[in-house]
Amino acid sequence: MKTTITRTALATLILLLSFTISSYAQTYYDVYICGNRSVKLHTPEESTLVNGDKVHWFDENDNPIGLPIAYSGPNTTDLVIPATLGVGLHQYKTRIESLGGCLGDPSELYTIYKLPTKTLALTENRAAYCADESNSIKDATITATTTPLSPLPAGFEYAYTWSVTKDGTPYAPLSDIGTSDNSVTDVNKFTMTVKTKGTYVFSTTVKYVKIAGTPGVFVQADNDGCSVSQTATQTITVTPKPVKPTISVIY
């Protein structure tokens, strides 16, 4: 009886572990596209074709995409994926038809994921503080929040670039003013540490980054990760501390 219970418990543990591992499995795709970019799908086996052979293209449900394309030279049977491709997953297959009308086996599915558009907004929790309020400076924070049209697929994160002007003049290095939390999620925060009086105007950009080791090809508009800027800048004013007063008598 004891042996039976032990084996049952072990079997249950294995099933739970299997479920947990599969729950954390990531799904990756062959190509990722962002922004206003088009790509072409090509079958390397085109090099074996002769004039009159045809290439068929299909979606994942085996629905034909356009008419079969007759081969007439290199790269003549490519399928153009338009820049207007909708956000999300798209899958394709191809088959070759010989001049004699024989259809070959279909290819494996080829996957393209169109990344969503995004917006970036800045907010602040404190518009001004005294230059010598050392205990409160850490509370002056500018928050950048990215809102994508839909969630990102596995293998992608965000990269933020902060910039600032002081009294209307670009300022560098930013490390003299404060620090970013270096978050690669949809929220990134910059905390003020500067004690020098002035008006500091913050702006930032955010782009998509494919995480190192993620399989697939990332095709980007303008090769900038489809970078966007904030809808409005945020201003923090650091005011000077009043002078220490003295006392005199008037008579």
SETIVO-134428 format. One line per field, with one value per residue (C-alpha): residue in one letter; x, y, z. Coordinates in Angstrom, 2 decimals, padded with zeros to 5 digits. Example, Ala and Ser with C-alpha at 12.3 -4.5 7.8 and 13.67 -1.06 7.14 Angstrom:
<atoms>
rest: (A, S)
u: (012.30, 013.67)
v: (-004.50, -001.06)
w: (007.80, 007.14)
</atoms>
This chain:
<atoms>
rest: (M, K, T, T, I, T, R, T, A, L, A, T, L, I, L, L, L, S, F, T, I, S, S, Y, A, Q, T, Y, Y, D, V, Y, I, C, G, N, R, S, V, K, L, H, T, P, E, E, S, T, L, V, N, G, D, K, V, H, W, F, D, E, N, D, N, P, I, G, L, P, I, A, Y, S, G, P, N, T, T, D, L, V, I, P, A, T, L, G, V, G, L, H, Q, Y, K, T, R, I, E, S, L, G, G, C, L, G, D, P, S, E, L, Y, T, I, Y, K, L, P, T, K, T, L, A, L, T, E, N, R, A, A, Y, C, A, D, E, S, N, S, I, K, D, A, T, I, T, A, T, T, T, P, L, S, P, L, P, A, G, F, E, Y, A, Y, T, W, S, V, T, K, D, G, T, P, Y, A, P, L, S, D, I, G, T, S, D, N, S, V, T, D, V, N, K, F, T, M, T, V, K, T, K, G, T, Y, V, F, S, T, T, V, K, Y, V, K, I, A, G, T, P, G, V, F, V, Q, A, D, N, D, G, C, S, V, S, Q, T, A, T, Q, T, I, T, V, T, P, K, P, V, K, P, T, I, S, V, I, Y)
u: (000.00, 002.81, 004.66, 001.53, 001.01, 004.67, 004.54, 001.29, 002.79, 005.90, 003.80, 001.77, 004.96, 006.31, 003.05, 003.13, 006.74, 005.96, 003.03, 005.13, 007.96, 005.55, 003.80, 007.07, 007.96, 008.47, 007.23, 009.53, 009.05, 011.13, 010.78, 009.73, 008.71, 008.08, 007.03, 006.47, 008.53, 007.77, 009.67, 009.78, 009.50, 011.73, 012.18, 015.84, 014.62, 013.69, 017.24, 016.18, 013.20, 012.86, 010.64, 007.06, 007.39, 005.21, 005.37, 002.20, 001.90, -000.60, -001.57, -001.60, -005.08, -003.94, -005.81, -004.03, -002.38, -002.92, -002.34, 000.56, 003.68, 005.34, 009.12, 010.92, 014.27, 015.90, 013.62, 010.58, 008.52, 008.96, 005.94, 005.81, 004.62, 003.26, 004.10, 000.38, 000.55, -001.62, -000.22, 000.34, 001.21, 001.09, 002.07, 002.93, 003.56, 004.78, 004.59, 006.24, 004.33, 006.32, 005.80, 004.09, 001.52, 002.94, 002.63, 005.46, 005.06, 004.29, 007.02, 007.02, 005.13, 007.12, 006.15, 006.14, 005.18, 004.28, 005.11, 002.53, 002.78, 003.33, 003.01, 005.18, 004.04, 005.96, 004.61, 006.19, 005.31, 006.81, 007.11, 009.52, 011.76, 014.24, 017.87, 018.98, 016.06, 018.38, 015.81, 013.18, 015.18, 014.83, 011.05, 011.29, 010.82, 009.89, 008.15, 008.14, 005.28, 005.13, 001.74, 001.90, -001.19, -000.87, 001.53, 005.04, 006.02, 008.65, 012.23, 011.60, 012.07, 012.27, 015.25, 014.87, 017.04, 016.68, 017.68, 017.35, 017.81, 018.71, 017.38, 016.87, 020.33, 021.00, 022.72, 025.23, 026.15, 022.78, 024.53, 025.09, 021.33, 020.02, 019.74, 017.48, 016.36, 017.41, 014.12, 013.53, 009.81, 006.95, 007.80, 011.14, 011.87, 014.41, 015.09, 016.44, 019.55, 020.72, 020.92, 021.73, 018.92, 017.39, 014.54, 015.06, 012.99, 012.99, 012.28, 012.85, 012.52, 011.78, 012.46, 012.04, 015.08, 015.39, 016.95, 020.30, 019.87, 016.33, 016.01, 014.59, 015.30, 014.28, 013.34, 013.03, 011.77, 014.74, 016.80, 015.93, 013.70, 010.67, 011.62, 008.95, 009.17, 006.98, 003.77, 004.81, 007.96, 008.04, 009.60, 011.13, 012.15, 014.89, 014.55, 017.36, 017.36, 016.71, 019.68, 020.09, 018.65, 020.13, 018.25, 018.62, 016.61, 014.88, 014.42)
v: (000.00, 002.36, 001.59, 002.33, 005.70, 006.64, 005.80, 007.71, 010.77, 010.55, 010.29, 013.32, 015.31, 014.46, 015.59, 018.85, 019.50, 018.75, 021.16, 023.87, 023.53, 023.61, 026.64, 028.59, 027.48, 030.45, 030.78, 032.43, 033.29, 033.35, 037.07, 040.08, 043.29, 046.72, 049.92, 050.66, 047.82, 045.25, 042.00, 039.29, 035.57, 033.47, 029.74, 028.81, 025.84, 028.36, 027.85, 024.40, 025.67, 026.14, 028.49, 027.35, 025.93, 027.64, 028.50, 028.51, 030.48, 029.70, 030.89, 028.58, 027.36, 026.34, 029.22, 030.36, 033.77, 035.19, 033.14, 030.72, 032.62, 031.36, 031.16, 033.38, 034.02, 034.58, 035.99, 036.06, 033.80, 035.76, 036.69, 040.36, 040.90, 044.47, 047.13, 047.24, 043.78, 043.68, 043.39, 039.86, 036.45, 035.54, 032.14, 031.02, 027.87, 027.34, 024.52, 024.04, 022.94, 021.53, 022.43, 019.06, 019.95, 017.89, 019.44, 018.95, 018.66, 021.87, 023.60, 023.89, 026.87, 030.11, 032.66, 036.45, 038.52, 042.18, 044.14, 046.63, 050.38, 052.15, 055.50, 057.03, 059.36, 061.17, 062.05, 063.62, 063.33, 066.63, 069.70, 071.61, 071.25, 073.29, 072.89, 071.84, 069.55, 066.57, 064.38, 065.04, 065.12, 061.37, 061.86, 063.98, 061.29, 061.39, 058.23, 057.10, 054.74, 052.87, 051.69, 049.17, 048.38, 044.78, 042.78, 042.07, 038.54, 036.62, 037.73, 041.48, 044.33, 048.14, 050.49, 054.07, 057.09, 060.12, 063.68, 066.96, 070.69, 073.03, 076.57, 075.88, 074.43, 070.71, 069.22, 066.37, 064.11, 063.08, 061.34, 064.82, 065.31, 061.93, 058.27, 056.01, 052.72, 051.10, 049.24, 047.39, 046.97, 049.28, 051.61, 053.39, 055.96, 058.78, 060.09, 063.59, 064.05, 067.46, 070.29, 073.09, 075.57, 075.69, 074.55, 071.01, 069.78, 066.04, 064.08, 060.48, 057.97, 054.25, 051.51, 047.77, 045.58, 041.89, 040.18, 038.53, 034.86, 035.23, 033.34, 034.99, 038.07, 041.55, 043.81, 047.41, 050.60, 053.02, 050.45, 052.26, 049.70, 051.77, 054.46, 056.90, 060.02, 061.17, 063.04, 065.92, 066.82, 067.13, 070.00, 069.95, 073.26, 073.33, 076.54, 078.15, 077.91, 081.30, 082.87, 082.41, 085.55, 087.68, 089.82, 093.51, 096.00, 099.05, 102.05)
w: (000.00, 000.95, -002.30, -004.35, -002.64, -003.18, -006.88, -007.30, -005.60, -007.81, -010.95, -009.88, -009.24, -012.70, -014.31, -012.38, -013.36, -017.00, -016.92, -015.26, -017.80, -020.75, -019.25, -019.40, -022.94, -025.24, -028.79, -031.33, -035.00, -038.18, -038.89, -036.83, -038.57, -037.12, -038.77, -042.43, -043.90, -046.56, -047.09, -049.73, -049.12, -051.32, -051.84, -052.43, -054.48, -057.15, -058.44, -059.66, -061.68, -065.42, -067.37, -067.05, -063.52, -060.97, -057.30, -055.19, -051.96, -049.19, -045.75, -042.71, -043.63, -047.12, -048.72, -051.92, -051.80, -055.26, -058.38, -058.90, -059.99, -063.17, -063.02, -065.55, -063.87, -060.47, -057.77, -060.02, -057.77, -054.54, -052.46, -051.44, -047.88, -047.83, -045.26, -044.43, -042.85, -039.74, -036.22, -034.96, -036.35, -040.05, -041.47, -044.98, -047.02, -050.55, -053.12, -056.48, -059.57, -062.45, -066.08, -066.44, -063.76, -060.87, -057.40, -054.93, -051.17, -049.24, -047.28, -043.52, -042.14, -042.18, -039.53, -039.57, -036.54, -037.04, -033.90, -032.64, -032.86, -029.55, -027.82, -025.09, -022.32, -019.56, -016.15, -013.08, -009.42, -008.37, -010.60, -008.36, -005.33, -003.36, -004.40, -000.91, -000.05, 000.04, 001.78, -000.88, -004.11, -004.51, -004.73, -007.91, -010.57, -014.25, -015.43, -019.07, -019.90, -023.20, -024.43, -027.28, -029.35, -028.18, -025.96, -027.26, -028.28, -026.34, -027.00, -027.20, -024.75, -024.71, -024.75, -023.50, -024.24, -021.98, -022.82, -020.92, -021.33, -018.49, -018.88, -022.59, -023.30, -023.93, -020.90, -020.60, -018.98, -017.59, -014.70, -013.24, -013.07, -011.99, -012.85, -014.85, -013.36, -016.69, -016.93, -020.22, -019.52, -020.49, -017.56, -017.09, -014.38, -014.12, -010.61, -010.04, -007.86, -009.04, -006.50, -008.93, -009.51, -012.96, -015.17, -016.43, -019.36, -019.94, -023.10, -024.09, -026.88, -026.75, -029.26, -029.63, -029.02, -029.83, -026.84, -027.52, -028.28, -029.58, -032.88, -035.97, -038.08, -036.94, -039.87, -038.68, -040.24, -040.45, -038.47, -035.24, -033.55, -034.60, -032.12, -030.90, -028.74, -025.90, -026.62, -024.32, -022.38, -018.59, -016.63, -013.15, -011.61, -008.99, -006.97, -004.95, -001.21, 000.45, 002.19, 005.93, 007.52, 010.25, 012.74, 013.39, 015.35, 013.89, 016.13)
</atoms>
